[in-house]
Amino acid sequence: MKPTVNVLYLPGTNCQEETVKAFAAAGATPRLRFAADLLSGAERLDDADILCIPGGFSFGDHLGAGAVAGALLRSHLADQFEACRTRPLIGICNGFQIAVRGGCFGKVGLKVNSSGTFRNDEHVRHVVEEDNDSPWLTGLAGQTLEFPCAHGEGRFHPDAEGAAYRVALRYEKESNPDGSFDNIAGITSLDGLSFGLMDHPERAVDREVRLAFFENGVRAAR
Amino acid sequence: MIHKFSVRSAGVAEPDIRELGRSWELDDLEVWRDYYVEFEGAPDPAALTDVAAVLGDQLDVEVSVDQPLEPGAVQVAYKRGVVDNESDSIITVCGLLGVKARAGKVATTYRSESPKLRDLVVSTRFNATIEEVHDAEPQYDTLVPQGHYEPAAQHDLRGLDDAALAELGVAGGRNLSLAQMKHVQHVQVTLGDEYVTDVLLEALDARWSDHCAHTTWKSLGSLLGRLVQAAKDVDNSNVLSMFHDNAGVWDFYDGHAIAIKAETHNGPSAISGYFGQLTKLGGVLRDILGTGLSADPIGSFEYTAVGEPEAPAPIAGRPDARRLAGETIRAIKEYGNTFGVPMMSSRMTFHPAYRAKPFALGGSIGLLPVSAAQRGTPRPGDFVVLIGGLTGNEGIHGASASSAGATMDTAAVQIGAPLEQVKFRKALIELREEGCMSALTDVGGAGLNSAVGEIGEACGVWINTALVPLKTAALPMWRILLSESQERMLLAVPPEHQERARKILDKHMVRSTVIGRFADTGRYHVFHAPDLTEEALIASAPDTVPAHQGETGFDVAYDLLDIEVERVEVGAPPRPSGVPEWPSLAPAELAGLLEQVVSDAEVASQHYADSQYDSTVQGNTFYGPHYGTAQPVRTAYWAGTPVAGSPAAAVLNTAFNPWMFDADPVAATRQMFCSAIAGQVLAGVAVHDICMCDNFYTPHLSENWREWLVGMVDELAALVRHFGVPLISGKDSSAGSVHTDEGLVSVPPAVFLTALGKVPHHDDLLREQWTAPDNVLVRIGLSTSSPVGTVAARKLDLPGGALDDLALSDVDGYLAALAAHRNLFRSGARIGSGGVAGVLAQGVLASGTGVRLESATTESLFAEHRVGAVVEVAQSDVGKLPAELNPVVLGTLVPGAGIQLDGTDLFTPAARDGWLNSFTARIA
């Protein structure tokens, strides 16, 4: 039986197709979960082995990137989202912003890039942290993975108190595209189940790189 | 009740705000985002706290509630007629929190102790067309734009003389000529009616405008027909649809097809770069969505030409080129990134002829099944379903106060709302897959009138404008019909699929309303009947208009709506003669010229703009828009693999150079056409697998403009026939002359060409990155050595003259040899602006490898051999290059990173710096 993945599809989500493809190629059964169906109760967010919040501009980034989606997760879907956090969860780009607002990593922020604007770069190099045993990172410690960056509000900024995360990825030296604190490109929750990153492995041209995290997530859910 | 929530980053300001403060030299600048929310009734304090918590739900953000504007602060807010995109999301959030809101509005407040603040805000952050400046807290009684219904005005034309008809034709901002008014008079007499309404006059004014009816092109002898006939004569089997849908459709592989379309928004972009460019990209993406039974956009491209950034605007009050450039980048970034379509190619040109009215071109390609490639046909009985954004009092006659009256909120432009379009994008694909539509089209220029009028022409149609969901409290019938609110689509939905279609649209959170029905009448019928509800309409018999108490705008047979356009005969355009000579320059002088050339915006890096556009979303970008392991350099083509699991690639490139069209529009057309084809073949595409999209932007008041236009069209038709490369889509804009404070300013007669090709496997594509030292660089292709139109000629201030005249038989020979010997090339780069020197400089930057030239002259380095390339060949293969390629050895790749000539490095540090930073320095 293939693990199932719920891919949250909100108005403004725009990276769902490459994300679905990546999970399918990694051996899972992904399916979109529409906000309208979740709100009406016709479908659930927590009836899959993995939750993925893909990239895009949910609700147009209105009221702040991820703000409306975060409010949705914390209000009508709070119980279901809490259940999802006990299993593998991945948030990519806007999905990371939403996961942050959903409380997955304690008090951390993703702020306007240091350049003050959107940054697109097809070839950003990321180094996987050595001492994070998150299931999303299994077997990747120390590796450098190249995949695209495309975001405007990805400058990682932890609070001095109240942050609850472990570093998962760092931008290779001199290639930090957004001014993130300590070159941090991705983090996990303390238990390693929730994984958030701003850049887009699902868009990588190299198949091995494209699927690395997704295969790990699927393996963890088997 | 209206409450205000003000948000800003606490502590250290965000980088964008700090940068703004630096540029304004205001160390104490604060920027607040003000959200006004109109609640239904009075919300309890806990609800206000909850809303504030959502808005402040970020680290280091502070929120204040109902804090009035402080003295000295300056607030910029949209006028009430302009509906903020965030309004819907504000209402949604309030709904999630269990409190009902009616409308929202966003404003920006600037605070500083500096007395310069107001002037700085007004001069750089304020657009009087749609915004207002507040020095004190604004007092809103409602955030909903106001408007009211007015009965249709009635005009009996039967007894009117020419003067009265002419006066009525231009009353209220209309632009109907006397001949057109006489036709309306004829319509009234034929119908036997007592009067015609202003609804009919407005509808016909739009229908017969140059924008919708292409009257300029028709008057010159069916110019579009000439291009279409040429394409038909070619009979290329890849053509699935051309020129009769919102986009052309080209066969791809394995049952898939690709739609292509480009269009311009030049006029709106002259008024506001931001709003014009937003709607340009949104509009062309909607064209793709509305092609066949809907295509899914898989790539976008854009080109913008504005005046020199250092020059003032030629019309007082208009934004200058520098501001237009900045607004363009912001708009393209916001719409394209939000929509989620990869940027395939973007470029900005600074040319003085575009200082009054820019060239704002946007394009897109989309994927669809061959089975859905043909334009749909509505059937009598199908519902007319309007989906997407609300309809506002927007873009009508420039929304002049005189035509709207004092009690009607208006907006000259609408703020592009990509979120609406993202929502219905995938809904349309699902509707298509479920067979829920028999036809669809986008709602763009001339609004519902154009969309309903065109799609209904197949059989007949009636609509009830009272059912159209509005942004405003109410609107007159003709304003609903003519509103240019964006992000709307019109569907023909068979009754048996209506319920399923509604469910799909609801799932995607797309607003949809049944507003009428297609009918077997051959008539276009518009009425306004508030008593006829959507439910009653859906339940009514499919073959009759339900009884109602409303008033009729018009009910006219389609064949009465067509009007003849008077034909204008023109002769041949005057062609230039004489070719200036290239000067002889010493190596040091060549290095100096190289620095100037690579620092020109036509050659220099535009990374400042490109790096703000998402080029990898959807995960299908295979090649481009940049290459280079050492430095990102713009590629000459883009390739994507849009079909899951398939290695087949779509290949896109463009060709345009306004300086060449300045010199000789006909010769420039030939060179650009051949250049685009040669670029495709170099990449790996067979000539038979290439099609093109044309976008004419021509003047209408300059000398010989008609002759040049006809000459370019005829040249293009001849090229299509010669190469068998059809034009399958295009658009004409014939209003490129503007009366300014400096006098008349006209753009050159010109056509922008976009080529779309396909290859069965992406491995067949030739890349541009140099691969290894000791390989030889060879220039191949036709020689176009005239300095006219080149970057170097402008830097050297050479006189004008003629462009090279290409012999098409030579082009044939080159293309055949190119296709046959591509296996010898290790890499290859098309020659364009900057000539060989431009290719070498960018090759060095991209690869980190140097080149040692065997020899060089001003001509050999800087002539722009546009139907040619610089290819990298192994030393042992140089002798295998056939004479048809016209090979000229340039030099050898060497370790290091320079362009060496007789011991001199032509590529100086200053040149590198100029290539990297000159564009940014001119506009940022």
Interface residues (C-beta under 8 A of the other chain):
Chain A: P11 G12 T13 N14 C15 E17 E18 K21 A22 F34 A35 A36 D37 G55 G56 F57 F59 G60 D61 H62 L63 G64 A67 V68 G70 A71 L72 S75 H76 R101 K107 V108 G109 K111 V112 N113 S114 S115 G116 T117 F118 R119 N120 D121 E122 P148 A150 G152 R155 H157 D159 G179 H200 E202 R203 V205 R210
Chain B: V7 S9 E14 P15 D16 R18 E19 Y35 V54 L55 D57 Q58 L59 D60 N85 E86 D88 S89 I90 T92 V93 L96 L97 K333 N337 T338 F339 G340 M343 A417 P418 L419 V422 K423 D506 K507 H508 M509 D610 S611 Q612 Y613 D614 S615 T616 V617 Q618 G619 N620 T621 F622 H626 P632 A644
